[in-house]
C-alpha cells in the first residue's frame, strides 16, 4: 500500500525495508503457524505423522494449538502493522513474538532429546533466531533520509 496520506512520513529505505519485512514475516508466520496447527491436530486425532505422539498426550496438543493460533494472530497483526505510519514498533512486536518460543525450545532441549525430536527443536530454534534477529535489526535501523 502506497503512503499517500499526510499521516505517513516520507518513504525512506529503512522504512521500506521495515514494511516489506513485516509483510513477508506476516505471510511466512501465518503459513507456518496454520500448517503446524493442522499437523498437530492430525497427529492428535490419528496418531500419525511427526506429531502422532499427541494422540496419547492430548494435553500437550492443547498447549500447542493455543500457541500456533496465537502466533497466527500475531502474524495478522504484523501484516496490518506494515501499513501503519510507525512500523518500528511492529518490528519490535515481530521480534518479541519469537523470543518466548525460542526461550521455551532452548530450555527444553533435554526434553526434545529424550523424545528423539532434537532435530525438530533445532529447526524451531533456527526459525525463531532468524526472525528475532531480522526483526530486531529492522527495529534498530536508524531513520534514513528519503
C-alpha angles and dihedrals in degrees: 000000000000121000098244100142123088090237091073120084118231112288114260130182092253092048090049090049091049092051095047092046091053091049095048093043091048093051095045092045092049092052094045096045095047092044090052091046089055093043093051091047091050089049092050094048101039105023088229132122133022090319095045090117087073089074088074095034107046093162089066088055090055090060095043096048090051092049094048094046092046088051088052090055090050089050091055090049090053089053091050092044091056088072096049122103095243108045096167092082090053090052087056089051089049091052095045092049088068097043095075099050090041091054090047093050093047091047092051101046091119090052092052090047093051089052093049089244101114091123090057089052091049091053090049092048092049092049093050095044090050095053094038090054096044095047091044090052091050092049092050097047112117118242106263128206117266 
